[in-house]
Amino acid sequence: MSETEVSEGGVTARYYETEEERVLSFERDGATAAVAQNVEGYAMLKVRPTPEGDELERYYGFDMALDHAAELLGVSAHDLPVPDPADDMGM
């Protein structure tokens, strides 16, 4: 499994793929959030408090999922760095 990581403005984003999912996780000052999608890339995005946590909400759009993740971290969605491989998440 390869992982891509970027940090910007105090937020670290990690993108990786498992056998079942594409996962974009965020960490800021101990707070975490994650956005996950099936590995085929056609399902709704799931927002979780952690990569392995229970689903909080589902979204069709990547922007809406990022808004929710940013809210969990206490930042603006514009402050979330997104690694290049995750740019095409969402429907």
KEKOLRO-836056 format. One record per residue (C-alpha): x, y, z; residue in three letters. Coordinates in steps of 0.001 Angstrom, whole numbers, plus 500000, padded with zeros to 6 digits. Layout:
XYZala
...
END
This chain:
500000500000500000met
501447503345499020ser
500679506490500947glu
500882510133499981thr
501200512735502727glu
501108516526502639val
501120519071505453ser
500009522658505254glu
498890525216507826gly
499088522769510718gly
496973520110508982val
498445516822507772thr
496608514872505089ala
497330511255504200arg
495909509442501181tyr
496131505681500810tyr
494199502765499376glu
493225499510501038thr
491764496461499314glu
488299497973499757glu
488636501755500090glu
490365504943499094arg
491033506883502302val
491917510532502846leu
492653511207506508ser
493399514481508235phe
495069515339511544glu
495346518695513285arg
496480519159516888asp
495319515657517844gly
491915515996516131ala
491231513651513230thr
488781513236510367ala
488642510938507364ala
486897510723504011val
486565507273502434ala
485225505924499149gln
485129502439497669asn
488252501535495718val
486352501617492421glu
485658505309493047gly
481947505371492215tyr
480239505282495622ala
479293508110497929met
481982509501500217leu
481850508524503879lys
483020510986506525val
484366509435509719arg
486009510792512862pro
488994508475512174thr
489939506269509186pro
488590503188510990glu
485746504960512817gly
482019504702512297asp
480523506629509419glu
479058509994510415leu
477556511051507078glu
477648510296503334arg
478059512798500519tyr
478047512696496726tyr
480337515687496412gly
483948515901497509phe
483503519558498529asp
480701518698500943met
482708515847502455ala
485702518164502897leu
483457520759504575asp
482359518164507123his
485922516932507710ala
487092520525508189ala
484313521114510713glu
485527518102512720leu
489024519638512762leu
487861523186513506gly
489252524696510288val
487945525938506959ser
487702523428504115ala
490083525710502200his
492705524972504878asp
492699521230504153leu
495592520085501987pro
494539517411499484val
497207515087498049pro
497068514838494249asp
495867511178494139pro
492748512195496130ala
491704515041493787asp
489198512869491933asp
487269511534494942met
483507512000494840gly
480880511442492197met
END
